[in-house]
Structures are given as structure tokens and as C-alpha cells.
């Protein structure tokens, strides 16, 4: 029974993650990001998986909907 509870807890924690595809503002290549569903805004920098240039990621969520914007780090 203990194993099942641990597995259920792990499955529930995955529910707060969302996988989102965005395009690099430098090279235009698709990048897949893992976004945490929260009720607050998030802002962070992440390197492009293809050209390694810095992208600024801004995430907002409202009523389960996620809005992701990506811009160049040098803007």
C-alpha cells in the first residue's frame, strides 16, 4: 500500500507541469519548455536548445490557461 501512495503523490505533482513549445527569437528553432502551473507570474532566462543564446521567458497563468512570451535577452 505504501508504494501506491508514493506513486499517487508523484502523479499528482506532475499535474502542475505543462510542456510548451516556443520558438527562439534568434534562430527561430522550436524549443520545448517545462512550465510550472502556478497562480503567479514567472520570469526567467533560459538558453536556446539549438543556438545557445539567452532567451527571456515570461509566464502568466489564469484559470488554468498559460500564456508564455519569449524575447531576446539583449532587447
Biopython code that builds the backbone (N, CA, C, O; Angstrom):
import numpy as np
from Bio.PDB.StructureBuilder import StructureBuilder

atoms = [
    (1, "UNK", "N", (0.809, -1.194, 0.000)),
    (1, "UNK", "CA", (0.000, 0.000, 0.000)),
    (1, "UNK", "C", (0.858, 1.266, 0.000)),
    (1, "UNK", "O", (0.506, 2.245, -0.657)),
    (2, "UNK", "N", (1.954, 1.259, 0.712)),
    (2, "UNK", "CA", (2.824, 2.431, 0.771)),
    (2, "UNK", "C", (3.325, 2.822, -0.617)),
    (2, "UNK", "O", (3.371, 4.006, -0.951)),
    (3, "UNK", "N", (3.696, 1.840, -1.418)),
    (3, "UNK", "CA", (4.194, 2.096, -2.768)),
    (3, "UNK", "C", (3.143, 2.810, -3.616)),
    (3, "UNK", "O", (3.477, 3.722, -4.373)),
    (4, "UNK", "N", (1.892, 2.410, -3.498)),
    (4, "UNK", "CA", (0.817, 3.045, -4.267)),
    (4, "UNK", "C", (0.625, 4.496, -3.867)),
    (4, "UNK", "O", (0.399, 5.345, -4.729)),
    (5, "UNK", "N", (0.711, 4.800, -2.579)),
    (5, "UNK", "CA", (0.569, 6.185, -2.122)),
    (5, "UNK", "C", (1.690, 7.052, -2.681)),
    (5, "UNK", "O", (1.444, 8.176, -3.118)),
    (6, "UNK", "N", (2.904, 6.546, -2.671)),
    (6, "UNK", "CA", (4.036, 7.303, -3.202)),
    (6, "UNK", "C", (3.848, 7.557, -4.694)),
    (6, "UNK", "O", (4.135, 8.649, -5.185)),
    (7, "UNK", "N", (3.369, 6.552, -5.405)),
    (7, "UNK", "CA", (3.147, 6.708, -6.839)),
    (7, "UNK", "C", (2.051, 7.731, -7.103)),
    (7, "UNK", "O", (2.182, 8.552, -8.011)),
    (8, "UNK", "N", (0.982, 7.698, -6.333)),
    (8, "UNK", "CA", (-0.107, 8.648, -6.498)),
    (8, "UNK", "C", (0.380, 10.068, -6.227)),
    (8, "UNK", "O", (0.030, 10.993, -6.960)),
    (9, "UNK", "N", (1.176, 10.247, -5.191)),
    (9, "UNK", "CA", (1.715, 11.573, -4.886)),
    (9, "UNK", "C", (2.589, 12.063, -6.031)),
    (9, "UNK", "O", (2.552, 13.243, -6.379)),
    (10, "UNK", "N", (3.364, 11.177, -6.610)),
    (10, "UNK", "CA", (4.228, 11.555, -7.724)),
    (10, "UNK", "C", (3.388, 11.939, -8.947)),
    (10, "UNK", "O", (3.702, 12.920, -9.621)),
    (11, "UNK", "N", (2.347, 11.199, -9.235)),
    (11, "UNK", "CA", (1.481, 11.527, -10.366)),
    (11, "UNK", "C", (0.795, 12.867, -10.168)),
    (11, "UNK", "O", (0.667, 13.637, -11.121)),
    (12, "UNK", "N", (0.356, 13.161, -8.966)),
    (12, "UNK", "CA", (-0.285, 14.448, -8.694)),
    (12, "UNK", "C", (0.681, 15.605, -8.879)),
    (12, "UNK", "O", (0.281, 16.664, -9.362)),
    (13, "UNK", "N", (1.939, 15.430, -8.509)),
    (13, "UNK", "CA", (2.909, 16.515, -8.658)),
    (13, "UNK", "C", (3.194, 16.808, -10.125)),
    (13, "UNK", "O", (3.545, 17.938, -10.463)),
    (14, "UNK", "N", (3.054, 15.825, -10.999)),
    (14, "UNK", "CA", (3.273, 16.034, -12.431)),
    (14, "UNK", "C", (2.156, 16.885, -13.032)),
    (14, "UNK", "O", (2.374, 17.570, -14.032)),
    (15, "UNK", "N", (0.960, 16.850, -12.435)),
    (15, "UNK", "CA", (-0.169, 17.612, -12.944)),
    (15, "UNK", "C", (0.090, 19.121, -12.969)),
    (15, "UNK", "O", (-0.578, 19.841, -13.711)),
    (16, "UNK", "N", (1.028, 19.604, -12.190)),
    (16, "UNK", "CA", (1.293, 21.041, -12.178)),
    (16, "UNK", "C", (2.292, 21.456, -13.255)),
    (16, "UNK", "O", (2.573, 22.644, -13.407)),
    (17, "UNK", "N", (2.828, 20.499, -14.000)),
    (17, "UNK", "CA", (3.788, 20.808, -15.057)),
    (17, "UNK", "C", (3.094, 20.800, -16.411)),
    (17, "UNK", "O", (2.218, 19.976, -16.672)),
    (18, "UNK", "N", (3.496, 21.720, -17.256)),
    (18, "UNK", "CA", (2.949, 21.820, -18.613)),
    (18, "UNK", "C", (4.130, 21.910, -19.574)),
    (18, "UNK", "O", (5.101, 22.616, -19.302)),
    (19, "UNK", "N", (4.050, 21.207, -20.681)),
    (19, "UNK", "CA", (5.096, 21.258, -21.696)),
    (19, "UNK", "C", (4.619, 22.184, -22.809)),
    (19, "UNK", "O", (3.550, 21.981, -23.385)),
    (20, "UNK", "N", (5.427, 23.207, -23.105)),
    (20, "UNK", "CA", (5.041, 24.233, -24.060)),
    (20, "UNK", "C", (6.142, 24.383, -25.108)),
    (20, "UNK", "O", (7.326, 24.414, -24.774)),
    (21, "UNK", "N", (5.748, 24.473, -26.367)),
    (21, "UNK", "CA", (6.710, 24.704, -27.444)),
    (21, "UNK", "C", (6.762, 26.201, -27.741)),
    (21, "UNK", "O", (5.727, 26.845, -27.913)),
    (22, "UNK", "N", (7.969, 26.743, -27.799)),
    (22, "UNK", "CA", (8.189, 28.149, -28.154)),
    (22, "UNK", "C", (9.265, 28.193, -29.232)),
    (22, "UNK", "O", (9.965, 27.208, -29.465)),
    (23, "UNK", "N", (9.387, 29.334, -29.880)),
    (23, "UNK", "CA", (10.397, 29.490, -30.924)),
    (23, "UNK", "C", (11.441, 30.506, -30.499)),
    (23, "UNK", "O", (11.111, 31.574, -29.983)),
    (24, "UNK", "N", (12.694, 30.169, -30.717)),
    (24, "UNK", "CA", (13.810, 31.036, -30.335)),
    (24, "UNK", "C", (13.733, 32.349, -31.101)),
    (24, "UNK", "O", (13.560, 32.331, -32.320)),
    (25, "UNK", "N", (13.857, 33.489, -30.422)),
    (25, "UNK", "CA", (13.812, 34.780, -31.107)),
    (25, "UNK", "C", (15.081, 35.071, -31.927)),
    (25, "UNK", "O", (15.109, 36.036, -32.691)),
    (26, "UNK", "N", (16.114, 34.258, -31.778)),
    (26, "UNK", "CA", (17.344, 34.434, -32.546)),
    (26, "UNK", "C", (17.357, 33.552, -33.793)),
    (26, "UNK", "O", (17.453, 34.053, -34.913)),
    (27, "UNK", "N", (17.261, 32.236, -33.593)),
    (27, "UNK", "CA", (17.414, 31.304, -34.721)),
    (27, "UNK", "C", (16.085, 30.772, -35.251)),
    (27, "UNK", "O", (16.049, 30.164, -36.321)),
    (28, "UNK", "N", (14.999, 30.991, -34.524)),
    (28, "UNK", "CA", (13.684, 30.557, -34.979)),
    (28, "UNK", "C", (13.375, 29.080, -34.760)),
    (28, "UNK", "O", (12.317, 28.601, -35.167)),
    (29, "UNK", "N", (14.284, 28.361, -34.124)),
    (29, "UNK", "CA", (14.065, 26.931, -33.895)),
    (29, "UNK", "C", (13.130, 26.697, -32.711)),
    (29, "UNK", "O", (13.076, 27.491, -31.771)),
    (30, "UNK", "N", (12.403, 25.595, -32.780)),
    (30, "UNK", "CA", (11.449, 25.229, -31.736)),
    (30, "UNK", "C", (12.186, 24.709, -30.507)),
    (30, "UNK", "O", (13.121, 23.917, -30.622)),
    (31, "UNK", "N", (11.759, 25.160, -29.336)),
    (31, "UNK", "CA", (12.281, 24.715, -28.052)),
    (31, "UNK", "C", (11.103, 24.248, -27.208)),
    (31, "UNK", "O", (10.042, 24.872, -27.230)),
    (32, "UNK", "N", (11.271, 23.170, -26.473)),
    (32, "UNK", "CA", (10.219, 22.713, -25.572)),
    (32, "UNK", "C", (10.590, 23.096, -24.148)),
    (32, "UNK", "O", (11.669, 22.758, -23.660)),
    (33, "UNK", "N", (9.684, 23.801, -23.494)),
    (33, "UNK", "CA", (9.895, 24.247, -22.123)),
    (33, "UNK", "C", (8.959, 23.494, -21.192)),
    (33, "UNK", "O", (7.857, 23.106, -21.582)),
    (34, "UNK", "N", (9.397, 23.295, -19.981)),
    (34, "UNK", "CA", (8.549, 22.736, -18.938)),
    (34, "UNK", "C", (8.150, 23.890, -18.028)),
    (34, "UNK", "O", (8.992, 24.503, -17.372)),
    (35, "UNK", "N", (6.856, 24.173, -17.998)),
    (35, "UNK", "CA", (6.329, 25.297, -17.244)),
    (35, "UNK", "C", (5.583, 24.767, -16.033)),
    (35, "UNK", "O", (4.805, 23.819, -16.144)),
    (36, "UNK", "N", (5.816, 25.371, -14.883)),
    (36, "UNK", "CA", (5.090, 25.000, -13.676)),
    (36, "UNK", "C", (3.823, 25.836, -13.580)),
    (36, "UNK", "O", (3.866, 27.066, -13.617)),
    (37, "UNK", "N", (2.695, 25.146, -13.455)),
    (37, "UNK", "CA", (1.412, 25.847, -13.306)),
    (37, "UNK", "C", (1.326, 26.439, -11.905)),
    (37, "UNK", "O", (1.263, 25.708, -10.916)),
    (38, "UNK", "N", (1.324, 27.752, -11.827)),
    (38, "UNK", "CA", (1.142, 28.444, -10.549)),
    (38, "UNK", "C", (0.168, 29.583, -10.783)),
    (38, "UNK", "O", (-0.183, 29.885, -11.923)),
    (39, "UNK", "N", (-0.258, 30.201, -9.723)),
    (39, "UNK", "CA", (-1.170, 31.336, -9.846)),
    (39, "UNK", "C", (-0.425, 32.661, -9.940)),
    (39, "UNK", "O", (-1.044, 33.725, -9.913)),
    (40, "UNK", "N", (0.874, 32.605, -10.049)),
    (40, "UNK", "CA", (1.651, 33.830, -10.111)),
    (40, "UNK", "C", (2.441, 33.898, -11.416)),
    (40, "UNK", "O", (2.584, 32.903, -12.127)),
    (41, "UNK", "N", (2.938, 35.069, -11.707)),
    (41, "UNK", "CA", (3.756, 35.268, -12.904)),
    (41, "UNK", "C", (5.173, 34.762, -12.643)),
    (41, "UNK", "O", (5.685, 34.836, -11.527)),
    (42, "UNK", "N", (5.782, 34.250, -13.696)),
    (42, "UNK", "CA", (7.158, 33.778, -13.621)),
    (42, "UNK", "C", (7.968, 34.464, -14.711)),
    (42, "UNK", "O", (7.459, 34.722, -15.802)),
    (43, "UNK", "N", (9.207, 34.754, -14.419)),
    (43, "UNK", "CA", (10.098, 35.337, -15.403)),
    (43, "UNK", "C", (11.489, 34.762, -15.164)),
    (43, "UNK", "O", (11.994, 34.787, -14.042)),
    (44, "UNK", "N", (12.102, 34.245, -16.221)),
    (44, "UNK", "CA", (13.433, 33.666, -16.069)),
    (44, "UNK", "C", (14.142, 33.643, -17.419)),
    (44, "UNK", "O", (13.522, 33.843, -18.464)),
    (45, "UNK", "N", (15.435, 33.398, -17.380)),
    (45, "UNK", "CA", (16.247, 33.296, -18.592)),
    (45, "UNK", "C", (16.578, 31.829, -18.841)),
    (45, "UNK", "O", (16.839, 31.066, -17.911)),
    (46, "UNK", "N", (16.562, 31.456, -20.108)),
    (46, "UNK", "CA", (16.914, 30.084, -20.494)),
    (46, "UNK", "C", (17.617, 30.140, -21.845)),
    (46, "UNK", "O", (17.255, 30.939, -22.709)),
    (47, "UNK", "N", (18.613, 29.299, -22.021)),
    (47, "UNK", "CA", (19.336, 29.259, -23.286)),
    (47, "UNK", "C", (18.562, 28.442, -24.317)),
    (47, "UNK", "O", (17.917, 27.449, -23.979)),
    (48, "UNK", "N", (18.631, 28.868, -25.573)),
    (48, "UNK", "CA", (18.032, 28.118, -26.675)),
    (48, "UNK", "C", (18.714, 26.752, -26.755)),
    (48, "UNK", "O", (19.933, 26.651, -26.614)),
    (49, "UNK", "N", (17.933, 25.721, -26.977)),
    (49, "UNK", "CA", (18.468, 24.366, -27.060)),
    (49, "UNK", "C", (19.251, 24.127, -28.346)),
    (49, "UNK", "O", (19.951, 23.122, -28.466)),
    (50, "UNK", "N", (19.137, 25.053, -29.319)),
    (50, "UNK", "CA", (19.824, 24.885, -30.598)),
    (50, "UNK", "C", (21.023, 25.828, -30.716)),
    (50, "UNK", "O", (22.148, 25.373, -30.925)),
    (51, "UNK", "N", (20.790, 27.147, -30.581)),
    (51, "UNK", "CA", (21.876, 28.109, -30.805)),
    (51, "UNK", "C", (22.539, 28.594, -29.512)),
    (51, "UNK", "O", (23.532, 29.320, -29.562)),
    (52, "UNK", "N", (22.004, 28.202, -28.368)),
    (52, "UNK", "CA", (22.578, 28.501, -27.045)),
    (52, "UNK", "C", (22.545, 29.980, -26.652)),
    (52, "UNK", "O", (23.222, 30.377, -25.704)),
    (53, "UNK", "N", (21.778, 30.791, -27.358)),
    (53, "UNK", "CA", (21.651, 32.198, -26.973)),
    (53, "UNK", "C", (20.570, 32.333, -25.910)),
    (53, "UNK", "O", (19.639, 31.531, -25.842)),
    (54, "UNK", "N", (20.711, 33.364, -25.082)),
    (54, "UNK", "CA", (19.794, 33.557, -23.965)),
    (54, "UNK", "C", (18.436, 34.097, -24.390)),
    (54, "UNK", "O", (18.349, 35.061, -25.152)),
    (55, "UNK", "N", (17.377, 33.465, -23.889)),
    (55, "UNK", "CA", (16.009, 33.923, -24.135)),
    (55, "UNK", "C", (15.401, 34.311, -22.795)),
    (55, "UNK", "O", (15.651, 33.652, -21.786)),
    (56, "UNK", "N", (14.611, 35.371, -22.777)),
    (56, "UNK", "CA", (13.873, 35.743, -21.576)),
    (56, "UNK", "C", (12.463, 35.177, -21.707)),
    (56, "UNK", "O", (11.759, 35.464, -22.675)),
    (57, "UNK", "N", (12.064, 34.387, -20.747)),
    (57, "UNK", "CA", (10.776, 33.714, -20.752)),
    (57, "UNK", "C", (9.896, 34.380, -19.698)),
    (57, "UNK", "O", (10.312, 34.538, -18.550)),
    (58, "UNK", "N", (8.690, 34.769, -20.082)),
    (58, "UNK", "CA", (7.717, 35.311, -19.138)),
    (58, "UNK", "C", (6.459, 34.453, -19.219)),
    (58, "UNK", "O", (5.915, 34.233, -20.302)),
    (59, "UNK", "N", (6.003, 33.971, -18.064)),
    (59, "UNK", "CA", (4.863, 33.073, -17.996)),
    (59, "UNK", "C", (3.811, 33.665, -17.069)),
    (59, "UNK", "O", (4.118, 34.079, -15.951)),
    (60, "UNK", "N", (2.581, 33.700, -17.537)),
    (60, "UNK", "CA", (1.461, 34.068, -16.681)),
    (60, "UNK", "C", (0.395, 32.988, -16.817)),
    (60, "UNK", "O", (0.208, 32.417, -17.891)),
    (61, "UNK", "N", (-0.290, 32.719, -15.733)),
    (61, "UNK", "CA", (-1.370, 31.742, -15.749)),
    (61, "UNK", "C", (-2.614, 32.371, -15.136)),
    (61, "UNK", "O", (-2.534, 33.167, -14.201)),
    (62, "UNK", "N", (-3.762, 31.997, -15.683)),
    (62, "UNK", "CA", (-5.028, 32.477, -15.153)),
    (62, "UNK", "C", (-6.107, 31.451, -15.453)),
    (62, "UNK", "O", (-6.346, 31.115, -16.613)),
    (63, "UNK", "N", (-6.751, 30.960, -14.422)),
    (63, "UNK", "CA", (-7.812, 29.956, -14.556)),
    (63, "UNK", "C", (-7.384, 28.754, -15.407)),
    (63, "UNK", "O", (-8.162, 28.259, -16.223)),
    (64, "UNK", "N", (-6.163, 28.295, -15.216)),
    (64, "UNK", "CA", (-5.683, 27.120, -15.927)),
    (64, "UNK", "C", (-5.075, 27.389, -17.291)),
    (64, "UNK", "O", (-4.447, 26.506, -17.875)),
    (65, "UNK", "N", (-5.254, 28.606, -17.809)),
    (65, "UNK", "CA", (-4.666, 28.958, -19.109)),
    (65, "UNK", "C", (-3.254, 29.502, -18.892)),
    (65, "UNK", "O", (-3.009, 30.261, -17.954)),
    (66, "UNK", "N", (-2.340, 29.111, -19.758)),
    (66, "UNK", "CA", (-0.947, 29.552, -19.655)),
    (66, "UNK", "C", (-0.612, 30.445, -20.838)),
    (66, "UNK", "O", (-0.909, 30.111, -21.985)),
    (67, "UNK", "N", (0.009, 31.583, -20.553)),
    (67, "UNK", "CA", (0.486, 32.486, -21.596)),
    (67, "UNK", "C", (2.000, 32.600, -21.455)),
    (67, "UNK", "O", (2.504, 32.982, -20.400)),
    (68, "UNK", "N", (2.718, 32.267, -22.520)),
    (68, "UNK", "CA", (4.180, 32.295, -22.493)),
    (68, "UNK", "C", (4.669, 33.267, -23.557)),
    (68, "UNK", "O", (4.280, 33.175, -24.722)),
    (69, "UNK", "N", (5.521, 34.195, -23.148)),
    (69, "UNK", "CA", (6.141, 35.092, -24.126)),
    (69, "UNK", "C", (7.649, 34.915, -24.052)),
    (69, "UNK", "O", (8.221, 34.706, -22.983)),
    (70, "UNK", "N", (8.273, 35.004, -25.213)),
    (70, "UNK", "CA", (9.719, 34.807, -25.321)),
    (70, "UNK", "C", (10.297, 36.007, -26.047)),
    (70, "UNK", "O", (9.764, 36.444, -27.068)),
    (71, "UNK", "N", (11.389, 36.536, -25.517)),
    (71, "UNK", "CA", (12.066, 37.627, -26.201)),
    (71, "UNK", "C", (13.575, 37.472, -26.064)),
    (71, "UNK", "O", (14.082, 36.692, -25.258)),
    (72, "UNK", "N", (14.257, 38.242, -26.878)),
    (72, "UNK", "CA", (15.729, 38.195, -26.870)),
    (72, "UNK", "C", (16.261, 38.731, -25.564)),
    (72, "UNK", "O", (15.698, 39.657, -24.980)),
    (73, "UNK", "N", (17.341, 38.149, -25.113)),
    (73, "UNK", "CA", (17.972, 38.597, -23.871)),
    (73, "UNK", "C", (18.584, 39.988, -24.022)),
    (73, "UNK", "O", (18.700, 40.721, -23.039)),
    (74, "UNK", "N", (18.972, 40.355, -25.229)),
    (74, "UNK", "CA", (19.621, 41.655, -25.448)),
    (74, "UNK", "C", (18.644, 42.766, -25.817)),
    (74, "UNK", "O", (19.071, 43.860, -26.185)),
    (75, "UNK", "N", (17.338, 42.507, -25.726)),
    (75, "UNK", "CA", (16.342, 43.562, -26.002)),
    (75, "UNK", "C", (16.169, 44.479, -24.820)),
    (75, "UNK", "O", (15.375, 45.418, -24.878)),
]
sb = StructureBuilder()
sb.init_structure("model")
sb.init_model(0)
sb.init_chain("A")
sb.init_seg("    ")
for serial, (resi, resn, name, xyz) in enumerate(atoms, 1):
    if name == "N":
        sb.init_residue(resn, " ", resi, " ")
    sb.init_atom(name, np.array(xyz, "f"), 0.0, 1.0, " ", f" {name:<3s}", serial, name[0])
structure = sb.get_structure()
